[in-house]
Protein backbone atom coordinates (compact mmCIF):
# COMPACT_ATOMS: atom_id res chain seq x y z
CA UNK A 1 0.00 0.00 0.00
CA UNK A 2 1.15 3.53 -0.82
CA UNK A 3 -0.09 6.43 1.27
CA UNK A 4 0.29 10.08 0.26
CA UNK A 5 -0.53 12.76 2.84
CA UNK A 6 -1.45 16.33 1.93
CA UNK A 7 -1.86 19.11 4.50
CA UNK A 8 -4.58 21.38 3.18
CA UNK A 9 -6.48 24.58 3.99
CA UNK A 10 -6.03 27.05 6.82
CA UNK A 11 -6.87 24.40 9.46
CA UNK A 12 -3.98 22.19 8.31
CA UNK A 13 -6.24 19.24 7.60
CA UNK A 14 -4.76 15.93 6.48
CA UNK A 15 -6.00 14.57 3.16
CA UNK A 16 -4.93 11.05 2.21
CA UNK A 17 -4.61 9.32 -1.15
CA UNK A 18 -4.25 5.58 -0.55
CA UNK A 19 -3.33 3.24 -3.39
CA UNK A 20 -1.77 -0.14 -4.13
CA UNK A 21 -0.02 -1.84 -7.03
CA UNK A 22 -3.29 -2.18 -8.97
CA UNK A 23 -3.29 1.66 -9.27
CA UNK A 24 -6.76 1.82 -7.69
CA UNK A 25 -6.91 4.50 -5.01
CA UNK A 26 -9.25 6.00 -2.45
CA UNK A 27 -9.23 9.64 -1.42
CA UNK A 28 -9.96 10.23 2.26
CA UNK A 29 -11.15 13.63 3.51
CA UNK A 30 -10.37 15.86 0.54
CA UNK A 31 -9.82 19.21 2.24
CA UNK A 32 -8.19 20.94 -0.72
CA UNK A 33 -9.40 24.56 -0.60
CA UNK A 34 -6.99 26.88 -2.39
CA UNK A 35 -6.56 26.50 -6.17
CA UNK A 36 -2.97 25.30 -5.79
CA UNK A 37 -4.11 22.64 -3.33
CA UNK A 38 -6.80 21.38 -5.66
CA UNK A 39 -4.26 21.22 -8.47
CA UNK A 40 -1.71 19.44 -6.27
CA UNK A 41 -3.94 16.45 -5.55
CA UNK A 42 -5.03 16.15 -9.17
CA UNK A 43 -1.41 16.34 -10.35
CA UNK A 44 -0.37 13.63 -7.89
CA UNK A 45 -3.12 11.28 -9.05
CA UNK A 46 -2.19 11.91 -12.67
CA UNK A 47 1.57 11.55 -12.13
CA UNK A 48 1.14 8.25 -10.30
CA UNK A 49 -1.36 7.01 -12.91
CA UNK A 50 -3.91 6.26 -10.23
CA UNK A 51 -7.54 5.32 -10.72
CA UNK A 52 -9.73 6.87 -7.99
CA UNK A 53 -12.59 4.55 -7.02
CA UNK A 54 -13.90 6.07 -3.76
CA UNK A 55 -14.13 9.54 -2.23
CA UNK A 56 -14.47 8.88 1.50
CA UNK A 57 -15.31 11.23 4.35
CA UNK A 58 -14.58 10.43 7.99
CA UNK A 59 -17.20 13.07 8.83
CA UNK A 60 -19.05 15.96 7.29
CA UNK A 61 -17.17 19.02 8.54
CA UNK A 62 -16.22 21.49 5.87
CA UNK A 63 -12.44 21.46 6.38
CA UNK A 64 -12.52 17.76 5.43
CA UNK A 65 -14.84 18.33 2.45
CA UNK A 66 -13.59 21.53 0.77
CA UNK A 67 -12.22 19.61 -2.22
CA UNK A 68 -15.07 17.17 -2.79
CA UNK A 69 -16.30 19.14 -5.79
CA UNK A 70 -12.85 18.99 -7.41
CA UNK A 71 -12.76 15.18 -7.17
CA UNK A 72 -16.36 14.92 -8.33
CA UNK A 73 -15.70 17.16 -11.33
CA UNK A 74 -12.52 15.31 -12.31
CA UNK A 75 -13.57 11.70 -11.69
CA UNK A 76 -17.32 11.66 -11.15
CA UNK A 77 -16.93 10.30 -7.62
CA UNK A 78 -19.63 11.27 -5.14
CA UNK A 79 -18.57 11.72 -1.51
CA UNK A 80 -19.43 8.79 0.72
CA UNK A 81 -20.11 9.25 4.45
CA UNK A 82 -22.25 8.00 7.31
CA UNK A 83 -25.94 8.88 7.04
CA UNK A 84 -25.88 10.63 10.43
CA UNK A 85 -23.57 13.31 8.98
CA UNK A 86 -25.62 13.90 5.83
CA UNK A 87 -27.07 17.08 7.33
CA UNK A 88 -23.57 18.55 7.55
CA UNK A 89 -22.36 17.60 4.09
CA UNK A 90 -25.58 18.59 2.34
CA UNK A 91 -24.99 22.34 2.68
CA UNK A 92 -21.30 23.26 2.78
CA UNK A 93 -22.05 26.94 2.14
CA UNK A 94 -24.07 27.12 5.37
CA UNK A 95 -21.25 25.44 7.27
CA UNK A 96 -18.78 27.93 5.85
CA UNK A 97 -20.88 30.85 7.03
CA UNK A 98 -21.81 29.38 10.41
CA UNK A 99 -18.46 27.84 11.41
CA UNK A 100 -15.88 29.92 9.58
CA UNK A 101 -17.61 33.18 8.74
CA UNK A 102 -16.61 32.90 5.09
CA UNK A 103 -18.40 32.80 1.76
CA UNK A 104 -17.98 29.45 0.05
CA UNK A 105 -19.32 29.50 -3.48
CA UNK A 106 -18.23 26.06 -4.68
CA UNK A 107 -21.16 23.76 -5.52
CA UNK A 108 -21.84 20.90 -3.16
CA UNK A 109 -21.59 17.68 -5.19
CA UNK A 110 -24.38 15.11 -4.93
CA UNK A 111 -23.92 12.63 -2.11
CA UNK A 112 -22.86 9.08 -2.80
CA UNK A 113 -23.98 6.00 -0.90
CA UNK A 114 -24.02 6.15 2.87
CA UNK A 115 -22.02 3.55 4.72
CA UNK A 116 -22.64 2.04 8.14
CA UNK A 117 -20.62 0.49 10.94
CA UNK A 118 -18.91 -2.70 9.78
CA UNK A 119 -19.21 -2.00 6.06
CA UNK A 120 -16.23 -3.03 3.92
CA UNK A 121 -14.87 -0.63 1.31
CA UNK A 122 -12.71 -2.29 -1.33
CA UNK A 123 -10.11 -0.89 -3.69
CA UNK A 124 -7.49 -2.81 -5.59
CA UNK A 125 -6.39 -5.71 -3.39
CA UNK A 126 -7.18 -3.95 -0.11
CA UNK A 127 -10.11 -3.45 2.24
CA UNK A 128 -11.08 -0.71 4.67
CA UNK A 129 -13.57 -1.50 7.43
CA UNK A 130 -15.88 1.29 8.54
CA UNK A 131 -15.90 1.84 12.31
CA UNK A 132 -18.64 4.16 13.49
CA UNK A 133 -17.12 6.48 16.11
CA UNK A 134 -19.67 9.18 17.00
CA UNK A 135 -18.64 11.99 19.29
CA UNK A 136 -17.02 14.73 17.24
CA UNK A 137 -20.01 14.39 14.92
CA UNK A 138 -22.93 11.94 15.08
CA UNK A 139 -21.77 10.20 11.90
CA UNK A 140 -18.04 10.23 12.47
CA UNK A 141 -16.23 7.10 11.31
CA UNK A 142 -12.75 5.65 11.13
CA UNK A 143 -11.40 3.53 8.27
CA UNK A 144 -9.43 0.51 9.50
CA UNK A 145 -7.14 -1.58 7.33
CA UNK A 146 -6.33 -4.64 9.41
CA UNK A 147 -3.99 -6.13 6.81
CA UNK A 148 -1.73 -3.07 6.84
CA UNK A 149 -2.14 -2.35 10.59
CA UNK A 150 -3.36 1.20 10.12
CA UNK A 151 -6.43 3.35 10.74
CA UNK A 152 -7.65 6.73 9.52
CA UNK A 153 -9.33 8.40 12.48
CA UNK A 154 -10.47 11.76 11.12
CA UNK A 155 -11.20 14.05 14.07
CA UNK A 156 -11.92 11.26 16.54
CA UNK A 157 -8.34 10.70 17.67
CA UNK A 158 -5.22 12.84 17.31
CA UNK A 159 -1.72 12.34 18.65
CA UNK A 160 -2.16 12.83 22.41
CA UNK A 161 -5.53 14.49 21.91
CA UNK A 162 -9.06 13.98 20.62
CA UNK A 163 -11.60 15.88 18.54
CA UNK A 164 -13.74 18.69 19.88
CA UNK A 165 -17.21 17.93 21.20
CA UNK A 166 -18.70 21.44 21.34
CA UNK A 167 -20.17 21.52 17.81
CA UNK A 168 -23.74 20.91 16.73
CA UNK A 169 -24.37 17.18 16.96
CA UNK A 170 -21.24 16.54 19.05
CA UNK A 171 -21.38 14.47 22.22
CA UNK A 172 -18.76 14.10 24.94
CA UNK A 173 -20.34 10.88 26.19
CA UNK A 174 -20.39 9.38 22.69
CA UNK A 175 -16.78 10.38 22.13
CA UNK A 176 -15.59 8.60 25.27
CA UNK A 177 -17.62 5.53 24.33
CA UNK A 178 -16.10 5.47 20.85
CA UNK A 179 -12.56 5.88 22.14
CA UNK A 180 -12.83 3.25 24.84
CA UNK A 181 -14.89 0.59 23.09
CA UNK A 182 -13.89 0.97 19.42
CA UNK A 183 -10.44 2.58 19.28
CA UNK A 184 -8.68 1.35 22.42
CA UNK A 185 -9.22 -2.40 21.71
CA UNK A 186 -7.32 -2.20 18.39
CA UNK A 187 -3.87 -3.82 18.26
CA UNK A 188 -1.21 -1.54 19.80
CA UNK A 189 0.95 -1.62 16.66
CA UNK A 190 -1.86 -0.03 14.61
CA UNK A 191 -0.62 3.19 12.99
CA UNK A 192 -3.03 6.10 13.40
CA UNK A 193 -3.43 8.63 10.59
CA UNK A 194 -5.45 11.51 12.00
CA UNK A 195 -7.40 14.34 10.45
CA UNK A 196 -4.90 16.86 11.79
CA UNK A 197 -1.35 16.57 13.05
CA UNK A 198 1.26 13.79 12.95
CA UNK A 199 0.71 10.09 12.90
CA UNK A 200 0.84 7.99 16.06
CA UNK A 201 0.03 4.45 17.18
CA UNK A 202 -2.73 2.92 19.25
CA UNK A 203 -0.12 1.66 21.72
CA UNK A 204 1.36 5.12 22.27
CA UNK A 205 -2.08 6.64 22.71
CA UNK A 206 -3.13 4.01 25.26
CA UNK A 207 0.02 4.71 27.23
CA UNK A 208 0.03 8.51 27.11
CA UNK A 209 -3.34 9.87 25.93
CA UNK A 210 -5.50 10.36 29.06
CA UNK A 211 -8.71 9.93 27.07
CA UNK A 212 -7.87 6.32 26.21
CA UNK A 213 -6.96 5.20 29.71
HURA-V869699 format. One record per backbone hydrogen bond with DSSP energy under -0.5 kcal/mol. NH is the residue of the N-H (numbers start at 0). CO is the residue of the C=O. Records with the same first field share a line. If there is no record, write none. Layout:
# HURA-V869699
NH: CO / CO
This chain:
# HURA-V869699
1: 18
3: 16
5: 14
7: 5 / 12
11: 8
12: 7
13: 194
14: 5 / 12
15: 27
16: 3
17: 15 / 25
18: 1
19: 23
22: 19
24: 50
25: 17
26: 53
27: 15 / 25
28: 26 / 55
30: 28
36: 33
37: 33
38: 34
39: 35
40: 36
41: 37
42: 38
43: 39
44: 40
45: 41
46: 42
47: 43
48: 45
49: 44
50: 22
51: 49
52: 24
53: 24
54: 77
55: 26 / 53
56: 79
63: 60
64: 61
65: 61
66: 29
67: 64
70: 66
71: 67
72: 68
73: 69
74: 70
75: 71
76: 70
79: 54
81: 138
82: 114
84: 81
85: 82
87: 84
88: 84
89: 85
90: 87
94: 90
95: 91
96: 92
97: 93
98: 94
99: 94 / 95
100: 95
101: 95
103: 101
104: 102
108: 106
111: 78
114: 80
117: 129
118: 115
120: 127
121: 119
122: 125
125: 122
127: 120
128: 143
129: 118
130: 141
131: 129
132: 130 / 139
134: 136
139: 136
140: 57
141: 130
142: 151
143: 128 / 141
144: 149
145: 143
148: 144 / 145
149: 144
150: 190
151: 142
152: 150 / 192
153: 192
155: 152
157: 160
159: 157
160: 157
162: 155
169: 166
170: 134
174: 170
175: 171
176: 172
177: 173
178: 174
179: 175
180: 176
181: 177
182: 177
183: 178
185: 182
189: 186
190: 148
191: 199
192: 150 / 190
193: 191
194: 153
196: 11
199: 191
201: 189
202: 187
204: 200
205: 201
206: 202
207: 203
208: 204
209: 207
211: 208
212: 209
